[in-house]
Amino acid sequence: MARRRSVSFAESAVRDLEDVRDRHALQQIPEVGERLVREVVERVEQLAEFPDKGRIVPEFDPPWLRELVHPPFRIVYRLDADRARVVRVWRSERLMNESLGGNA
């Protein structure tokens, strides 16, 4: 049986989720923002048991930088020996800045 990993969110990912929630609240559809954030968190929780579930980020090559695609988002996470740390939650169409690969 595979060892469970801890799962956490970097401050940048927390801000991304807050932005999603706030943007929908400003559009007077807060329930949509809350639902999207909840779905992302539920998807991320799966990484505790299945950390390799995500694909390697196409813009980069390192196997430790992965992403889950959960339309309309890319959930980008760093995979370490004992944890999966979500570093960004971005719209699917957004390309990543190369600096994320080395500093995630």
C-alpha positions in Angstrom: 0.0 0.0 0.0 1.3 3.4 -0.9 2.2 5.9 1.8 -0.2 8.8 2.1 1.4 12.2 1.6 0.4 15.5 3.2 -1.3 18.0 1.0 -0.9 21.8 1.5 -1.5 25.0 -0.3 1.1 27.7 -0.8 0.1 31.3 -0.1 0.0 31.9 -3.9 -2.6 29.2 -4.4 -4.7 30.4 -1.5 -4.7 33.9 -3.1 -5.7 32.3 -6.4 -8.7 30.6 -4.8 -9.7 33.8 -2.9 -9.6 35.7 -6.3 -11.9 33.1 -7.8 -14.3 33.5 -4.9 -14.1 37.3 -4.9 -14.5 37.6 -8.7 -17.7 35.6 -8.6 -19.0 37.6 -5.6 -18.5 40.8 -7.6 -20.5 39.3 -10.4 -23.3 38.6 -7.9 -22.9 34.9 -8.2 -21.1 34.0 -5.0 -22.4 30.5 -5.0 -20.6 29.7 -8.2 -17.3 30.9 -6.8 -17.8 28.9 -3.6 -18.6 25.8 -5.6 -15.5 26.2 -7.8 -13.3 26.6 -4.8 -14.9 23.6 -3.1 -14.4 21.4 -6.2 -10.7 22.4 -6.4 -10.1 21.6 -2.8 -11.8 18.2 -3.2 -9.7 17.4 -6.2 -6.5 18.4 -4.4 -7.4 16.2 -1.4 -7.1 13.2 -3.8 -3.4 13.8 -4.0 -2.8 12.4 -0.5 -3.5 8.9 -1.9 -2.7 9.5 -5.6 0.1 12.1 -5.8 1.2 11.0 -9.3 -2.3 11.5 -10.6 -1.4 14.8 -12.3 0.5 15.1 -15.5 3.9 16.7 -15.7 3.4 20.4 -16.6 3.8 20.6 -20.4 5.7 23.9 -20.3 8.4 22.3 -18.2 10.2 19.0 -17.8 10.8 18.3 -14.1 8.8 15.4 -12.9 8.2 17.0 -9.5 6.1 19.9 -11.0 2.7 18.5 -11.9 -0.8 19.7 -12.6 -4.4 18.5 -12.4 -6.7 19.9 -15.0 -10.1 20.7 -13.6 -11.8 22.9 -16.1 -11.6 25.8 -16.1 -8.5 25.5 -13.9 -5.0 24.2 -13.9 -4.1 23.1 -10.4 -0.3 23.2 -10.3 1.5 21.4 -7.6 5.0 20.5 -6.5 5.6 16.8 -5.6 8.1 16.1 -2.9 9.0 12.9 -1.1 6.5 13.4 1.7 4.0 16.0 0.4 2.1 17.6 -2.5 2.1 21.4 -2.3 -0.3 23.3 -4.5 1.5 26.4 -5.8 -1.0 27.9 -8.3 -4.6 27.6 -9.4 -4.9 29.2 -12.8 -7.4 29.4 -15.6 -6.7 26.6 -18.1 -5.8 28.8 -21.0 -3.1 30.6 -19.1 0.5 29.7 -19.8 2.9 29.5 -16.9 5.9 31.8 -16.4 9.1 29.8 -16.6 10.2 31.1 -13.3 7.6 29.0 -11.6 9.6 25.9 -12.6 12.6 26.7 -10.4 10.9 28.5 -7.5 7.7 26.5 -7.0 
